[in-house]
Amino acid sequence: LVRTSGCASHSKTVYRSPARHGYSVKVSPFIPNRLACAASQYYGIAGCGTLLVLEDNPTGVSLVQSWEWSDGLFDVSWSESNEHVLVAGGGDGSLQLWDSTNHSPLRVAKEHTQEVYAVDWSQTRGENLIVSASWDQTAKVWDPGLQCLSTFRGHEGVIYSSIWSPHIPGCFATASGDGTLRVWDVKSGLCRLAVPAHKTEILSCDWCKYDQNLLATGSVDCSVRVWDLRNVREPVSQLQGHSYAIRRLKFSPFHKTVLASCSYDFTVRFWDFSLPQPLLETVEHHSEFVCGLDFNLHILNQVQRVFIKALSDEQIVKQAFK
């Protein structure tokens, strides 16, 4: 973990996990200083995976728990109803349900036929569901015990990202290598909207926390595009600045028009698409691909990031953005 404060000067604390490369980091919705990281050996191409639960304290970062998996792990999401429970997606097509008080998974479900690249736990009241997205071109919705409830087909390429709407129950979005952003309705089992958002692969999408109609996509074409679902003929905003593919993006939980993106160009960028010059800051701490990031819901403008540092180093970075 690298702890940084402010935009002008930065003090750093680095957490390293030897021989593991980080793919996803998520801050606990219950415990402000706790985060989970999904990691893999050899860039996820071969080898095992590790799920890490870390605690960020004033004296440094400590390991709370870690679990080994027989294949790479590419994403993780915390339960919204139990502070100890997480779900992770693996390169063997499995989802694993973990409890930080146990040494073995609570349950393993393997219904995808290829890598699970995204998992997300629903945030709206009145439902408790998990959505997963896979290289097998399907998304699946699961109950909290990892019983598959439904499978969604329609994409013509790998699905890299799946995210629940924080506003509308039973509604999630997916982003795919086929260049489309799709919005799905769980109750009907149908795709409600398909947006040809980019001409190249889309690696990430996220919902605005303040407007149910706003979604953002990040693509191999190096751009972030913000979409209003009521009119998808043109994006609301197109954010240019990255020089390589955008691996992940997140809307701020504190500001309607602020979001962060991380890229294979080794940078993290902060944007406010309401401004004439939307790029707020470029963070260049990293010397390798930046693969994941998350805002801390408990601490204003704090961002966690995970990146591939070197063949034998995985690091997580904390950034206080002002």
PLY file of the C-alpha trace (Angstrom):
ply
format ascii 1.0
element vertex 322
property float x
property float y
property float z
element edge 321
property int vertex1
property int vertex2
end_header
0.00 0.00 0.00
1.30 3.45 -0.86
-0.24 6.14 1.31
-0.30 9.56 -0.37
-1.81 12.75 0.96
-2.72 15.78 -1.10
-1.70 16.63 -4.65
1.59 18.40 -4.15
3.53 16.18 -1.77
3.16 12.50 -1.07
4.42 10.19 1.65
4.38 6.53 0.74
3.80 3.24 2.48
4.03 0.24 0.19
2.46 -3.16 0.76
4.01 -5.91 -1.35
2.76 -9.41 -2.03
5.58 -11.36 -3.67
4.87 -13.11 -6.97
1.32 -11.77 -7.16
-0.08 -9.14 -9.55
-3.09 -7.15 -8.41
-6.20 -6.99 -10.57
-8.90 -5.55 -8.34
-9.15 -3.66 -5.06
-12.33 -2.94 -3.09
-12.78 -0.97 0.11
-15.04 -2.51 2.73
-18.51 -0.89 2.94
-18.41 -1.47 6.72
-14.84 -0.92 7.95
-13.14 2.30 6.75
-9.56 1.03 6.83
-10.18 -2.44 5.40
-9.78 -3.45 1.77
-9.69 -6.60 -0.33
-7.43 -7.33 -3.27
-7.75 -10.04 -5.93
-4.35 -11.06 -7.32
-2.80 -13.57 -9.70
0.55 -15.07 -10.61
2.19 -14.38 -13.97
-0.26 -11.67 -15.03
-3.16 -14.13 -14.78
-1.90 -16.18 -17.73
-0.87 -19.15 -15.59
-0.41 -20.11 -11.96
-2.43 -19.50 -8.83
-4.37 -16.64 -7.31
-4.54 -14.98 -3.92
-7.31 -13.07 -2.18
-5.95 -10.59 0.35
-7.77 -8.71 3.10
-5.67 -5.80 4.34
-5.98 -3.19 7.08
-4.55 0.30 6.70
-3.36 1.64 10.05
-1.37 4.77 10.99
1.71 2.59 11.43
1.34 0.85 8.07
-0.59 -1.82 6.25
-1.17 -5.21 7.85
-2.47 -8.47 6.43
-5.73 -9.55 8.06
-6.30 -12.71 6.03
-5.26 -14.30 2.76
-6.47 -17.28 0.79
-4.81 -19.17 -2.04
-6.76 -20.33 -5.09
-5.74 -22.82 -7.78
-6.22 -20.29 -10.61
-5.86 -16.54 -11.04
-8.33 -14.19 -9.32
-9.51 -11.18 -11.32
-12.17 -9.41 -9.26
-13.60 -9.20 -5.75
-16.67 -7.63 -4.15
-17.76 -7.22 -0.53
-21.15 -8.33 0.73
-23.45 -5.40 1.50
-25.05 -7.29 4.41
-22.16 -9.06 6.17
-18.89 -7.30 6.92
-16.88 -10.56 6.81
-18.09 -11.98 3.48
-16.62 -11.47 0.00
-17.08 -13.00 -3.44
-14.23 -13.45 -5.91
-14.08 -14.41 -9.59
-11.46 -16.81 -10.91
-9.72 -17.82 -14.09
-11.17 -21.33 -13.78
-14.70 -20.00 -14.31
-15.57 -20.15 -10.62
-17.02 -17.80 -8.06
-15.89 -18.33 -4.49
-17.66 -17.09 -1.38
-15.17 -16.26 1.40
-15.56 -15.34 5.07
-12.67 -13.51 6.72
-13.22 -15.59 9.86
-12.75 -18.88 7.99
-9.79 -20.48 6.23
-11.78 -22.21 3.47
-14.38 -20.86 1.05
-17.98 -21.04 2.24
-19.05 -22.13 -1.21
-17.63 -22.49 -4.73
-19.80 -22.29 -7.84
-18.45 -23.11 -11.28
-21.05 -22.50 -13.98
-19.11 -20.16 -16.26
-17.07 -22.01 -18.87
-14.26 -19.44 -19.07
-12.59 -16.82 -16.88
-14.79 -14.76 -14.54
-13.52 -11.23 -15.00
-16.05 -9.25 -12.94
-18.19 -9.72 -9.84
-20.42 -7.20 -8.08
-22.72 -7.35 -5.05
-26.00 -5.39 -5.31
-26.28 -2.19 -3.29
-29.98 -1.35 -3.40
-32.27 -2.11 -0.48
-34.68 -4.99 -0.83
-32.35 -7.29 -2.76
-29.18 -9.23 -2.06
-27.76 -10.45 -5.35
-24.42 -11.02 -7.06
-23.72 -10.50 -10.76
-20.75 -12.04 -12.57
-19.36 -11.50 -16.05
-17.18 -13.90 -18.00
-15.07 -14.46 -21.07
-17.76 -16.99 -22.06
-19.84 -13.96 -23.17
-22.47 -14.43 -20.45
-23.46 -12.63 -17.28
-25.03 -14.57 -14.41
-27.05 -13.46 -11.42
-26.64 -15.38 -8.14
-28.26 -15.41 -4.72
-26.01 -14.76 -1.66
-25.36 -18.49 -1.34
-24.05 -18.69 -4.93
-27.07 -20.44 -6.39
-27.33 -19.29 -10.01
-30.70 -17.64 -10.62
-30.39 -16.63 -14.28
-28.00 -16.34 -17.22
-27.94 -13.37 -19.60
-26.81 -13.72 -23.21
-26.53 -11.16 -25.96
-22.96 -9.91 -26.05
-20.85 -11.07 -28.98
-17.55 -10.75 -27.18
-15.86 -11.20 -23.81
-17.67 -9.40 -20.97
-15.06 -7.50 -18.98
-17.25 -5.58 -16.55
-20.58 -5.93 -14.74
-22.00 -3.46 -12.25
-25.31 -3.14 -10.42
-27.28 0.08 -10.61
-27.06 1.81 -7.22
-30.54 3.26 -7.90
-32.75 0.73 -9.69
-33.39 -2.69 -8.09
-32.74 -5.66 -10.36
-30.84 -3.64 -12.95
-27.20 -4.05 -13.96
-24.90 -2.96 -16.77
-22.21 -4.86 -18.66
-19.33 -3.77 -20.89
-17.86 -6.04 -23.53
-15.18 -6.64 -26.09
-17.91 -6.27 -28.72
-17.84 -2.49 -28.09
-21.29 -2.31 -26.50
-22.60 -1.21 -23.15
-25.74 -3.13 -22.19
-28.33 -2.56 -19.48
-30.21 -5.62 -18.21
-33.40 -6.21 -16.23
-33.25 -9.21 -13.89
-37.01 -9.65 -13.54
-37.68 -9.95 -17.28
-34.30 -11.45 -18.13
-33.98 -9.04 -21.04
-31.45 -6.53 -22.30
-33.26 -3.21 -21.99
-30.67 -1.12 -23.82
-27.64 -1.83 -26.01
-25.34 1.14 -26.62
-22.62 0.96 -29.32
-20.41 2.95 -26.96
-16.98 2.46 -28.58
-15.56 1.02 -31.78
-13.04 -0.97 -29.74
-13.22 -3.22 -26.68
-14.76 -1.75 -23.50
-12.92 -2.91 -20.38
-14.90 -1.11 -17.67
-18.17 0.61 -16.85
-19.67 2.28 -13.78
-22.89 3.99 -12.72
-23.05 7.55 -11.43
-23.96 7.49 -7.74
-26.18 10.58 -8.05
-28.04 10.10 -11.33
-29.64 6.81 -12.37
-29.35 7.75 -16.05
-25.58 8.33 -16.14
-23.05 5.61 -16.93
-19.39 5.82 -17.90
-17.35 3.47 -20.08
-13.58 3.04 -20.44
-12.13 1.53 -23.58
-9.09 0.26 -25.42
-9.40 3.43 -27.53
-7.97 5.34 -24.50
-11.16 7.32 -23.89
-13.69 7.58 -21.10
-17.23 8.30 -22.31
-20.15 9.37 -20.14
-23.61 8.33 -21.34
-27.11 9.54 -20.55
-29.36 6.51 -20.99
-32.26 8.72 -22.10
-30.33 9.71 -25.22
-27.43 7.51 -26.29
-26.86 8.88 -29.79
-23.87 10.86 -28.49
-21.98 10.70 -25.19
-22.54 13.47 -22.66
-18.78 13.79 -22.39
-15.69 12.22 -23.92
-12.56 12.35 -21.77
-9.21 12.06 -23.56
-5.78 11.90 -21.97
-4.73 8.30 -21.42
-2.26 6.93 -23.94
-3.16 3.24 -23.54
-6.27 1.20 -22.74
-8.36 2.18 -19.73
-8.52 -0.83 -17.43
-10.98 0.42 -14.81
-12.98 3.50 -13.89
-15.07 4.58 -10.91
-17.49 7.40 -10.25
-16.85 9.36 -7.07
-19.29 8.68 -4.23
-18.95 12.34 -3.20
-19.31 14.34 -6.44
-21.80 13.74 -9.25
-19.50 14.64 -12.14
-16.14 13.42 -10.77
-14.66 10.06 -11.71
-11.29 8.33 -11.71
-9.74 6.06 -14.34
-6.66 3.85 -14.38
-4.81 2.61 -17.41
-2.13 0.47 -18.95
-0.24 3.75 -19.44
0.77 3.47 -15.74
-1.36 6.46 -14.67
-4.48 7.25 -12.68
-6.46 10.27 -13.81
-9.17 12.25 -12.05
-11.85 13.99 -14.10
-14.75 16.38 -13.66
-16.79 16.25 -16.87
-18.79 19.35 -15.90
-15.71 21.53 -16.47
-14.44 22.96 -19.78
-11.07 21.37 -18.97
-12.19 18.13 -17.31
-8.81 16.62 -16.37
-8.23 17.45 -12.70
-5.06 15.52 -11.99
-2.78 12.82 -13.38
-1.05 10.56 -10.86
2.16 8.98 -12.14
3.42 6.97 -9.15
3.44 3.69 -11.01
5.96 1.94 -13.19
3.60 -0.70 -14.55
-0.03 -1.32 -15.55
-2.61 0.09 -13.13
-5.38 -2.50 -13.04
-7.81 -1.49 -10.30
-9.02 1.38 -8.18
-11.76 2.17 -5.70
-13.00 5.19 -3.77
-13.24 4.88 0.00
-16.87 5.51 0.93
-15.91 6.47 4.46
-13.15 8.99 3.80
-13.72 11.96 1.52
-11.77 11.67 -1.75
-9.56 8.78 -0.71
-8.80 6.36 -3.53
-7.30 2.89 -3.37
-5.44 1.59 -6.40
-3.84 -1.72 -7.29
-1.27 -2.23 -9.99
1.29 -4.59 -11.43
4.66 -3.29 -10.27
7.01 -5.98 -11.50
7.04 -9.70 -12.13
7.43 -10.42 -8.42
5.70 -7.38 -6.88
2.08 -6.52 -6.23
1.38 -3.17 -4.62
-1.66 -1.25 -3.49
-1.74 2.52 -3.36
-3.81 4.87 -1.24
-4.30 8.35 -2.67
-5.97 11.27 -0.95
-7.37 13.36 -3.79
-8.30 17.00 -3.20
0 1
1 2
2 3
3 4
4 5
5 6
6 7
7 8
8 9
9 10
10 11
11 12
12 13
13 14
14 15
15 16
16 17
17 18
18 19
19 20
20 21
21 22
22 23
23 24
24 25
25 26
26 27
27 28
28 29
29 30
30 31
31 32
32 33
33 34
34 35
35 36
36 37
37 38
38 39
39 40
40 41
41 42
42 43
43 44
44 45
45 46
46 47
47 48
48 49
49 50
50 51
51 52
52 53
53 54
54 55
55 56
56 57
57 58
58 59
59 60
60 61
61 62
62 63
63 64
64 65
65 66
66 67
67 68
68 69
69 70
70 71
71 72
72 73
73 74
74 75
75 76
76 77
77 78
78 79
79 80
80 81
81 82
82 83
83 84
84 85
85 86
86 87
87 88
88 89
89 90
90 91
91 92
92 93
93 94
94 95
95 96
96 97
97 98
98 99
99 100
100 101
101 102
102 103
103 104
104 105
105 106
106 107
107 108
108 109
109 110
110 111
111 112
112 113
113 114
114 115
115 116
116 117
117 118
118 119
119 120
120 121
121 122
122 123
123 124
124 125
125 126
126 127
127 128
128 129
129 130
130 131
131 132
132 133
133 134
134 135
135 136
136 137
137 138
138 139
139 140
140 141
141 142
142 143
143 144
144 145
145 146
146 147
147 148
148 149
149 150
150 151
151 152
152 153
153 154
154 155
155 156
156 157
157 158
158 159
159 160
160 161
161 162
162 163
163 164
164 165
165 166
166 167
167 168
168 169
169 170
170 171
171 172
172 173
173 174
174 175
175 176
176 177
177 178
178 179
179 180
180 181
181 182
182 183
183 184
184 185
185 186
186 187
187 188
188 189
189 190
190 191
191 192
192 193
193 194
194 195
195 196
196 197
197 198
198 199
199 200
200 201
201 202
202 203
203 204
204 205
205 206
206 207
207 208
208 209
209 210
210 211
211 212
212 213
213 214
214 215
215 216
216 217
217 218
218 219
219 220
220 221
221 222
222 223
223 224
224 225
225 226
226 227
227 228
228 229
229 230
230 231
231 232
232 233
233 234
234 235
235 236
236 237
237 238
238 239
239 240
240 241
241 242
242 243
243 244
244 245
245 246
246 247
247 248
248 249
249 250
250 251
251 252
252 253
253 254
254 255
255 256
256 257
257 258
258 259
259 260
260 261
261 262
262 263
263 264
264 265
265 266
266 267
267 268
268 269
269 270
270 271
271 272
272 273
273 274
274 275
275 276
276 277
277 278
278 279
279 280
280 281
281 282
282 283
283 284
284 285
285 286
286 287
287 288
288 289
289 290
290 291
291 292
292 293
293 294
294 295
295 296
296 297
297 298
298 299
299 300
300 301
301 302
302 303
303 304
304 305
305 306
306 307
307 308
308 309
309 310
310 311
311 312
312 313
313 314
314 315
315 316
316 317
317 318
318 319
319 320
320 321
